[in-house]
Amino acid sequence: MRQQPSSELLRVENLTKIFQIRHGFSTREFRAVDDAAFTLTAAKPEIFTIAGESGSGKTTLARMVLGMEQPSSGILQYKGRNIADLSLGEKRAWFFKEVQPVFQDPFAAFSPLKKIDHYLYETVHNYKMAKKSETDDYVNEVLQQVGLTLAEVRGRYPNELSGGQAQRMAVARALLTNPSLIVADEPVSMLDASLRMSVVNMFRDLKEQQQVSILYITHDLATAYYFADRIAVMLRGWIVEEGPVEKVLGSPLHPYTQNLKESIPQADPDHAWSSEVDLAILDTDEYTRKGCRYAGRCPHVMDVCRHTEPPNVTAQGRTVKCFLYTEEHAADAAPVQSAVDSSNH
């Protein structure tokens, strides 16, 4: 029976990745991603950002979506099919064509011994994206989508490109297969401030003009606020707040999201801000802490937070993992939100 098209592009439900960490003669569980859940629809392309400090689990989540890491449990579906159930042949023939990665270091994606256009022609050939006589025209058309031309890059080696050009080449290579989803893991973190916005604007244009959804992994909330449609904020494997970016970052509810937002300095085009500078002291005990993993740092911690995992609550147009927004503790959240609102003025 032919499978009906799914209305969901990507479905993540109760997704968990557990690593076993050795300590001497003993081991303990390390939940790098714990019960993550979100959905991207097929009908409306969007930029969905996964944000958090170093060690939050965002890259592990991206690797599972790309089929590079096997989930320990949960549901991970692309267009209605379980990614974990796909054979290597199915992944090569269908999934890897539909879902393309763009990584942090563009130069790591290319061998310094091969000319850059070799990768473009190889991708077109492997996925049979154009007839041989039409390959140049097709490659040039895709390069123009990222602000380059075949004449600019033909015959050049990776080290002859600037950082911005190399990252645009990496995106062009991903676009050659006509994907529905691009997973971009910290794609601008190695670029200087003058190049970041041009690459970010390129992703936004691709969503609008090429109808490509983008799963954007970053620690940079300023960039996320500028161009994302929705955002999920991760803390030690949990998604603690998820919803429209203007709500989550405009008036954050979770104390951790509030802390991250307060770490963003005033606008400075010459300053590449990173939340990792202030907040990323990796405390592995937070992953295994009973109750809320943010309890040790939260200014609004309650007794219940220290022994019970907080639920996911729908509040003010987003989902937040915090006791403050349950009916029982709603009164305690009012002064918290008032303080955040007053700081925005």
N, C-alpha and C positions, 0 to 999 in steps of 0.2 A: 504494500500500500504506500502510495506517495505521501510523504510528510507535508502537512500544511505549513505555509509560512507562519513564523511566529511574529506576534506584535512586539515582542521584546527582542532588542538587539543583544543585550547582555543582562543576565539575571544572576545575582550573587545573593545567596540565602544561607544563613548560619554557617558561613565559610570559616573553617578553622585550619591552621597549620601548626602542628606541634613538632618541636625538635627535642631530642634527648640530649641534655647537657651533662657531661661527665664531671664529677667532683671527686677526685681520688678514686675510691673503689665504688662509689655510689653514683647514681644518675638522678636527674630530676627533670620534670617536664618544663618546657619553655614554649609558651603559646605566643608565637610571633604574630599570628593573626587569630583573633578569637571571636567567633560568631558574627562576622561581618555580613552586612546586608545592604544592597541597593540595586536599582534597576535602571537600565538605559533603554528607552523605547526605540523601535526601528523607524517609526514614522517621522520623528523630529530629531535631527542631529543636534548634539549639544556638546559643550565642553564641561566635563565632570572632573573636578579636581579632588585628588586625595592629598591632604596636607597634614603635616605633623613634623615634630622635631626628629632628629636622628634617633633611630631605634624604635620608632613608633609602629613599624610593620608595613609601611606603605610600599616599599620596594618588594617585599615578599608577596604582598597582595598583587602587585603588578606582574610578578613572575608567574603566579598561578593563573592569572587571566591570559597570559601569553602561552600557557601550556608548558612552561619551563620548570615548574615546580608542581608536584602532585599534592592536592589538598589532603589533609588528614580526615576531614569530614565536611559535610555540608554540600550545597548545590552550587554548581558553577556551569551555567549554560550560555551558549552563544547561538542565537537564532533557534532556540528550542532544543539544541543538542548538547548533551553533557560533554564538556571538553575532555574530562578525564577518561571517557569511554571511547574516544576516537583512537583508531590505530595510527601508527606512524604514517602509513600510506595516506590515510584520510587527512591527517594534519598537513602533509605536504601538498596534497592535491587540492585541498579546499580551505582548511582553517588558516594555514600560514599565508595564503593568498588574501584572505578576507581580513585578517588581523595582523597589523604590521607594527613592529617596535621602532622607537627612536630613543636611543640611549643618551646618557649624560655626556660621554666623550665621543664626539663625532669621528675623531682620528682613529679611535680603537676599532671602528667598524670597517676600516679600509687598510689593506696591506700597503706599506710604504713602497713596496716593490712593483705594484701594479698601477697602471694608469687609471685614473678615476672613472673614465668613461667605460672601462672594462666591466665594472660592476653594473652599470646601467644596461648595457647590452646583454650581459649574462642574465639579469633579472627578466628582461623582456623575453629572451629565448626560453628560459626555464619554465615560465608561466604562459608561454605562447600568447603574448599580449598584442602582437602585431606581426604582419607578414614581413619577411626579410627585406623586401623592397621598400617597406613603409616604416622601418624601425627608426631611421634617423628623424623622420618627421614626428613620430610618436614620442621619442625621447625628448626632442626639442620642445614639443608641446607641454610635456609634464614639467620640464625644467622651467619653462616660462611661468608656471603656476607658483613657483617659489622664487621668482625674480632672477633667474639665471637663463643662459642660453647654451646650446650645445657648442657653439663656436667658442664660448668663454672657457669651457672646461675640457674640451677634446684634447687628448694627448698630454694632459697635465697629471702630475703625481700629487697625492694628498698633501705633501709638505709644501706644495706650491700654492695652496689655498689658504685664505684667512680662516679664523675660527668660525666666523659667521657664514662664509661660503661653504665650509665643510659641513656645518650643521644643516644648511639648506640642501646640500647634496644628499645627506642622510634622509631628510624628509622626502626629497624627490625620489630617491630609490624606493622608499616605502609606498609612495603614491603610484609607482609604475604598475602595481598589481591591481589598481583600482579598489582599494580596501574600503570596508564600511566602518572600521574602527582602527584608530591609531593609538597605541599605548606609548606615551611620551614620559620617560622617567628622568626628571631633572634636566630637561633638554637645554636650558639656558644657564645653568649654574656655573659653567666653565667659560662663559662669554663675559666680556666686559660690559659695563653699564650702557655704553653707546650702542651695542649690538643687541642687547636683550629685547628691547621693545620692538625692534624690527622683526625678530623671530617670533615673538609673541603675537604681533599683529598678523604675521603670516599664518599662524595657526587659526586665528579668528577668521581670516579670509577664506581659508580652506573649508572651515565649517560652513560658512555662508555660501560660497560659490561652488564647492565640490560636494557638499552634503555629506561630509565625513564627520563622524562622532570622534571625540578625542578624550581619552582617559589620561588626565594630566597629573603627574606625580611631582610634588614640590614641597619644599619647606618655606617657600617665599610667599607669605600671605599677601604682600602688596601686589605682586604679579597676578595671583589668583583673583584678587578683588577686582582687578582691572578688566580681566577678559573671561572669567569662568561664568557659566550659567548656574551650576550647582556645586556645592563643596561638601566633602565629608572630612571632618577633622579627626585624626587618629591619635590615640594615646596608648602606648604600651600594648598594642594589638587590638584595642577596642576602637570602634567608631563612636565617639562621644557626642558628636553633634553633626547633623546632616540636613541640608535643605538648600533653598535658593541662596546664592552667595551674598546678595544684598541684605538678607535677613541674618544669616549666620555671622558674617563679618561686620555688618552694619550695626547690629544690636545683639551680640552674642549672649547666649544664656548659660552655657556650661562654664564654670569657673576656669577650666583649663583654656577654653577658647578665649575668654576674657583676658587671661594672662598672656596668651600668644599675641592678641591684638595690642595690648599695652606695650609689648616689646618692639613694635614697629616704630622706628624713629620718624621724625619729620622728613618730608620729601627732600631728597638730596640726590641729584642725577649722577653724582660721582661716587655714591656710596652703595655698594652691593649688600643689601641687608640680608642677614640670615638669622632665623630664630635659634639656630644651633649654637650661636655664639653665647647667648645668655642662658639657654634652658637645657641644652642637651648634655646633662651629666647623667650618663646611662646608669641607672640603678636597677639592676636585674631583679632586686627584691620587689620592685613595683609590679613586675609581671606575675609574681606568685603571691602577692599580698592578698590576704583574705578581705573581702569587702571591696570597696572602691579603690582602684589603683592610684587615684589622685589624692587619697585621704591624707597622705603624709605631707602634701604641699598645699592643700586646699585651705583658703582662709575661711570657708564657710562649712567646714567639716562638722558633722553631727555624729552622735554615738552610733547610729544605725549604719553610717558609712564605713565604720571600722570592722564590721563583721558580716555585712550582707551586700552582695553585688547589686548595684543600682539597676532598675529596670529601664527599658527604652520607652520614653514618654513622648507623645505628640503634644507640642506646645508652641503656640504663636507661629504656626506655619513651618515648623521643622521638627525633626526628631532629636531628642536630647537624652543622654544616658545619665540621669542625675535624680537623686531623691528630692531635690528642691522643688521639682515640678510635678511631683505626685500630689494627689488630692490631700493627703495627710500632712504634707509639708509645704503646701502652696503658699501659705502666709509667710514662711521664711524666705521665699524667693522674691517677694515684693521689694524689700529693701535692697536686695542684691541687684535687681534690674534697675531700680531707681538710681543707685550709685553709678551703674554703667551708663545710663542715659545722661546723667548730669555731666559725666566725664567727656561725653561726645560734643558738648556745647562749649 
